[in-house]
């Protein structure tokens, strides 16, 4: 009876192993169908117009546009694809606005050269010109890289979404530069000159956990204007504009390693913000070095400002406003103190002030007396010499162009399962046979042990 039971077990084992092995063979010989590889469509070689190429492209395709001037462009992208020009100076997309724009207003048609309503779109290698908006749209994972954008009557690039990248573009003679709303976006290494509206910003950012780094902004209106929390504004150069860098409303933002110089108004302003950190910036030759004015609703408090060079500004720190009113037919002014409590040192080091006239008796590089800012604020550890703005990394994990999905091939797992089952059952058979034939001579300290462990991981980077 035991022998019959053993043979039955062996038959079940063999059938199971054979089934798994056959399934493995079928998978290897007849693999699951995969998506057709992305195509590259060349304009005008493969099709006459860019619009036709976009309409006939599928998800993941690349449209390569050869050098030339393409007039009256109004492109709509509603699928994931890459639109690549042969060269940013030789591949020109013109909108349908006249060369002379005049003052922006409602009489101008709402023209956009490239309108995006999709995720994972890349635009690179073009000159985009003569429109209200150069690139506008919404989506996640959009990349606007290596373009020249000029003569836009409103905003050159306007995006809403997350994980978007706007990098290494050049903007010139535009009403507004970059407007970006969303979280985890990156705006880096752009060159923005000649913003034609004093009320517009070179970079306007709304959202949280964004990075604005390594941009050069000059001869324009506002430099960088931020509303949101936990953003990093680092290593930007903002010069000769209306204003430098401003946190409009927000907290836990970091402003570090920037140069804000020669601006008509402030170098750095925190107008309705708290718990922000401003350090290792060079702030020089502005009307106001740092402005800490609260508005009627929000207070500017608990911000930490240290290790900055604050040099030769007309007012090093602005904490009050001037209010004008008429008295007996004459204009009379009065100053309103809006000074709130902030921290102008980190407990060890403060800032370098070009107008500090204190001494350093022990030669430790820290002034002996505080630098007085207003009634509620002072720098307890003023630096005697300017700091050298350090060269530091962006502290950002590089973006991966891959999808991040790890594919799992079941073939090795099926083979491992089959082999493991065979080993386990044959081991048991051998053990049972040995016990049946030599029950008295089998040593008790000998045994057969087989452990099988199969691990797999299927996730996202």
TATAMO-V643711 format. One record per residue. N is the residue number from 1. RES is the residue in three letters. SS is DSSP state (@ for helix, = for strand, . for the rest). PSI is psi in whole degrees, 0 to 359 (NA if undefined). OMEGA is omega in whole degrees, 0 to 359 (NA if undefined). Layout:
# TATAMO-V643711
N:RES:SS:PSI:OMEGA
N:RES:SS:PSI:OMEGA
This chain:
# TATAMO-V643711
1:UNK:.:317:179
2:UNK:@:324:180
3:UNK:@:321:179
4:UNK:@:320:178
5:UNK:@:322:180
6:UNK:@:319:178
7:UNK:@:323:177
8:UNK:@:318:178
9:UNK:@:319:179
10:UNK:@:321:180
11:UNK:@:317:177
12:UNK:@:318:178
13:UNK:@:312:183
14:UNK:@:319:180
15:UNK:@:316:180
16:UNK:@:313:181
17:UNK:@:320:180
18:UNK:@:319:180
19:UNK:@:314:180
20:UNK:@:318:179
21:UNK:@:320:179
22:UNK:@:322:177
23:UNK:@:320:177
24:UNK:@:318:180
25:UNK:@:316:180
26:UNK:@:320:180
27:UNK:@:321:181
28:UNK:@:323:182
29:UNK:@:322:181
30:UNK:.:78:181
31:UNK:.:158:179
32:UNK:.:144:181
33:UNK:.:142:179
34:UNK:.:161:181
35:UNK:.:144:176
36:UNK:.:139:181
37:UNK:.:144:178
38:UNK:.:145:180
39:UNK:.:162:168
40:UNK:=:118:180
41:UNK:=:124:184
42:UNK:=:128:175
43:UNK:=:127:6
44:UNK:.:15:184
45:UNK:.:311:185
46:UNK:.:338:179
47:UNK:=:154:189
48:UNK:.:331:186
49:UNK:.:158:176
50:UNK:@:320:180
51:UNK:@:318:178
52:UNK:@:319:181
53:UNK:@:318:179
54:UNK:@:318:182
55:UNK:@:327:184
56:UNK:@:0:178
57:UNK:.:158:174
58:UNK:.:172:183
59:UNK:.:130:176
60:UNK:.:354:181
61:UNK:.:160:174
62:UNK:=:131:175
63:UNK:=:115:181
64:UNK:=:123:185
65:UNK:=:122:181
66:UNK:.:161:182
67:UNK:.:144:180
68:UNK:=:173:177
69:UNK:=:121:182
70:UNK:=:108:189
71:UNK:.:160:176
72:UNK:.:47:182
73:UNK:.:133:172
74:UNK:.:85:190
75:UNK:=:140:179
76:UNK:=:119:181
77:UNK:=:117:181
78:UNK:.:25:177
79:UNK:.:159:180
80:UNK:.:116:178
81:UNK:.:171:177
82:UNK:=:130:176
83:UNK:=:108:190
84:UNK:=:126:175
85:UNK:=:156:181
86:UNK:.:331:177
87:UNK:.:138:187
88:UNK:.:337:179
89:UNK:.:348:184
90:UNK:.:350:179
91:UNK:=:104:193
92:UNK:=:126:175
93:UNK:=:115:182
94:UNK:=:135:172
95:UNK:.:191:184
96:UNK:.:24:172
97:UNK:.:153:175
98:UNK:.:159:180
99:UNK:.:320:177
100:UNK:.:111:185
101:UNK:.:324:189
102:UNK:.:186:179
103:UNK:.:138:178
104:UNK:.:144:180
105:UNK:.:181:184
106:UNK:.:343:183
107:UNK:.:346:180
108:UNK:.:139:178
109:UNK:.:150:181
110:UNK:.:82:185
111:UNK:.:140:175
112:UNK:=:130:181
113:UNK:=:313:179
114:UNK:=:118:177
115:UNK:=:125:183
116:UNK:=:129:172
117:UNK:=:66:182
118:UNK:.:164:175
119:UNK:.:158:171
120:UNK:.:53:176
121:UNK:.:139:178
122:UNK:=:131:176
123:UNK:=:122:184
124:UNK:=:145:170
125:UNK:.:31:182
126:UNK:.:156:157
127:UNK:=:127:182
128:UNK:=:124:190
129:UNK:=:163:173
130:UNK:=:65:175
131:UNK:=:168:171
132:UNK:.:311:178
133:UNK:=:133:176
134:UNK:=:299:177
135:UNK:=:130:182
136:UNK:=:150:176
137:UNK:=:193:182
138:UNK:=:152:180
139:UNK:.:171:179
140:UNK:.:150:178
141:UNK:.:27:178
142:UNK:.:140:177
143:UNK:=:122:174
144:UNK:=:102:192
145:UNK:=:130:169
146:UNK:.:41:178
147:UNK:.:163:171
148:UNK:=:124:184
149:UNK:=:121:186
150:UNK:=:160:172
151:UNK:=:61:174
152:UNK:=:130:184
153:UNK:=:342:175
154:UNK:=:256:184
155:UNK:=:136:182
156:UNK:=:310:178
157:UNK:=:125:180
158:UNK:=:113:184
159:UNK:=:145:172
160:UNK:=:124:180
161:UNK:.:189:184
162:UNK:.:156:178
163:UNK:.:34:177
164:UNK:.:154:181
165:UNK:=:126:174
166:UNK:=:107:192
167:UNK:=:144:169
168:UNK:.:37:175
169:UNK:.:159:176
170:UNK:=:129:181
171:UNK:=:137:180
172:UNK:=:138:179
173:UNK:=:53:176
174:UNK:=:149:181
175:UNK:=:320:175
176:UNK:=:150:186
177:UNK:=:268:184
178:UNK:=:129:173
179:UNK:=:120:186
180:UNK:=:125:178
181:UNK:=:130:181
182:UNK:.:189:185
183:UNK:.:153:175
184:UNK:.:37:176
185:UNK:.:157:181
186:UNK:=:125:176
187:UNK:=:110:190
188:UNK:=:146:172
189:UNK:.:37:173
190:UNK:.:152:178
191:UNK:=:113:185
192:UNK:=:116:180
193:UNK:=:150:174
194:UNK:=:65:168
195:UNK:=:121:190
196:UNK:.:352:178
197:UNK:.:127:179
198:UNK:.:342:181
199:UNK:.:1:181
200:UNK:.:160:182
201:UNK:=:147:172
202:UNK:=:317:175
203:UNK:=:120:177
204:UNK:=:123:188
205:UNK:=:132:176
206:UNK:=:121:181
207:UNK:.:192:185
208:UNK:.:155:176
209:UNK:.:34:177
210:UNK:.:162:178
211:UNK:=:128:174
212:UNK:=:108:191
213:UNK:=:138:169
214:UNK:.:25:179
215:UNK:.:151:177
216:UNK:=:118:185
217:UNK:=:128:183
218:UNK:=:156:173
219:UNK:.:50:182
220:UNK:.:202:179
221:UNK:.:240:175
222:UNK:=:146:179
223:UNK:=:280:181
224:UNK:=:123:180
225:UNK:=:126:188
226:UNK:=:133:168
227:UNK:=:120:180
228:UNK:.:182:186
229:UNK:.:153:171
230:UNK:.:37:174
231:UNK:.:158:179
232:UNK:=:118:179
233:UNK:=:101:192
234:UNK:=:141:171
235:UNK:.:38:175
236:UNK:.:154:178
237:UNK:=:111:185
238:UNK:=:110:187
239:UNK:=:150:168
240:UNK:.:39:176
241:UNK:.:190:176
242:UNK:.:318:181
243:UNK:=:162:184
244:UNK:=:262:184
245:UNK:=:134:181
246:UNK:=:131:167
247:UNK:=:107:182
248:UNK:=:296:175
249:UNK:=:124:179
250:UNK:=:167:180
251:UNK:=:160:177
252:UNK:.:28:173
253:UNK:.:154:177
254:UNK:=:125:175
255:UNK:=:109:189
256:UNK:=:140:170
257:UNK:.:20:181
258:UNK:.:159:172
259:UNK:=:117:178
260:UNK:=:103:188
261:UNK:=:147:172
262:UNK:.:26:180
263:UNK:.:147:185
264:UNK:.:326:182
265:UNK:.:249:186
266:UNK:=:160:170
267:UNK:=:304:175
268:UNK:=:135:181
269:UNK:=:138:170
270:UNK:=:103:192
271:UNK:.:338:177
272:UNK:.:68:191
273:UNK:=:156:177
274:UNK:=:156:178
275:UNK:.:34:174
276:UNK:.:159:179
277:UNK:=:127:179
278:UNK:=:111:181
279:UNK:=:154:177
280:UNK:.:44:175
281:UNK:.:155:176
282:UNK:=:113:187
283:UNK:=:106:190
284:UNK:=:146:170
285:UNK:.:36:173
286:UNK:.:170:173
287:UNK:.:311:175
288:UNK:=:130:178
289:UNK:=:296:177
290:UNK:=:132:180
291:UNK:=:129:180
292:UNK:.:62:183
293:UNK:.:131:175
294:UNK:.:159:173
295:UNK:.:191:187
296:UNK:.:342:186
297:UNK:.:321:186
298:UNK:.:149:175
299:UNK:.:148:176
300:UNK:.:103:186
301:UNK:=:158:173
302:UNK:.:25:174
303:UNK:.:145:181
304:UNK:=:124:187
305:UNK:=:112:183
306:UNK:=:162:180
307:UNK:.:40:174
308:UNK:.:150:168
309:UNK:=:115:180
310:UNK:=:100:198
311:UNK:=:125:167
312:UNK:.:35:170
313:UNK:.:151:180
314:UNK:.:311:168
315:UNK:=:120:183
316:UNK:=:318:177
317:UNK:=:135:177
318:UNK:=:120:180
319:UNK:.:4:179
320:UNK:=:164:177
321:UNK:=:157:178
322:UNK:=:126:180
323:UNK:=:132:181
324:UNK:=:141:173
325:UNK:=:164:185
326:UNK:=:133:176
327:UNK:=:114:180
328:UNK:.:44:176
329:UNK:.:3:179
330:UNK:=:144:178
331:UNK:=:124:181
332:UNK:=:137:181
333:UNK:=:154:172
334:UNK:=:147:179
335:UNK:=:135:178
336:UNK:=:119:182
337:UNK:=:119:178
338:UNK:.:23:184
339:UNK:.:126:176
340:UNK:.:171:189
341:UNK:.:120:172
342:UNK:.:170:183
343:UNK:=:122:186
344:UNK:.:18:172
345:UNK:.:168:180
346:UNK:.:18:182
347:UNK:.:349:177
348:UNK:.:321:182
349:UNK:.:144:175
350:UNK:.:227:182
351:UNK:.:162:171
352:UNK:=:124:180
353:UNK:=:124:183
354:UNK:.:339:181
355:UNK:.:14:177
356:UNK:.:129:184
357:UNK:.:22:178
358:UNK:.:180:182
359:UNK:.:167:178
360:UNK:.:84:188
361:UNK:.:330:182
362:UNK:.:1:174
363:UNK:.:25:181
364:UNK:.:5:179
365:UNK:.:1:180
366:UNK:=:133:180
367:UNK:.:149:182
368:UNK:.:333:182
369:UNK:.:152:181
370:UNK:.:158:170
371:UNK:=:118:185
372:UNK:=:127:180
373:UNK:=:308:175
374:UNK:=:188:186
375:UNK:.:322:186
376:UNK:.:0:187
377:UNK:=:138:175
378:UNK:=:154:175
379:UNK:=:109:185
380:UNK:.:342:184
381:UNK:.:61:182
382:UNK:.:139:180
383:UNK:=:143:181
384:UNK:.:339:182
385:UNK:.:152:178
386:UNK:.:149:177
387:UNK:.:156:171
388:UNK:.:120:181
389:UNK:.:118:186
390:UNK:.:153:173
391:UNK:.:111:185
392:UNK:.:155:179
393:UNK:.:163:179
394:UNK:.:347:180
395:UNK:.:43:180
396:UNK:.:133:176
397:UNK:.:128:181
398:UNK:.:143:179
399:UNK:.:141:180
400:UNK:.:129:180
401:UNK:.:345:182
402:UNK:.:168:180
403:UNK:.:342:181
404:UNK:.:0:182
405:UNK:=:130:179
406:UNK:.:120:180
407:UNK:.:146:183
408:UNK:.:120:179
409:UNK:.:116:185
410:UNK:@:350:185
411:UNK:@:309:179
412:UNK:@:326:182
413:UNK:@:318:179
414:UNK:@:317:179
415:UNK:@:318:181
416:UNK:@:319:179
417:UNK:@:314:180
418:UNK:@:313:181
419:UNK:@:321:181
420:UNK:@:316:179
421:UNK:@:317:179
422:UNK:@:315:181
423:UNK:@:317:182
424:UNK:@:312:183
425:UNK:@:320:178
426:UNK:@:327:176
427:UNK:@:317:178
428:UNK:@:319:179
429:UNK:@:315:181
430:UNK:@:320:181
431:UNK:@:316:180
432:UNK:@:319:180
433:UNK:@:319:180
434:UNK:@:319:180
435:UNK:@:323:182
436:UNK:@:324:185
437:UNK:@:323:185
438:UNK:.:66:183
439:UNK:.:334:185
440:UNK:.:343:185
441:UNK:.:358:180
442:UNK:.:124:181
443:UNK:.:137:182
444:UNK:.:342:182
445:UNK:.:11:177
446:UNK:.:138:179
447:UNK:.:164:176
448:UNK:.:123:182
449:UNK:.:129:180
450:UNK:.:117:177
451:UNK:.:133:180
452:UNK:.:128:181
453:UNK:.:122:179
454:UNK:.:122:179
455:UNK:.:144:176
456:UNK:.:153:181
457:UNK:.:130:179
458:UNK:.:103:183
459:UNK:.:200:182
460:UNK:=:142:176
461:UNK:.:NA:NA
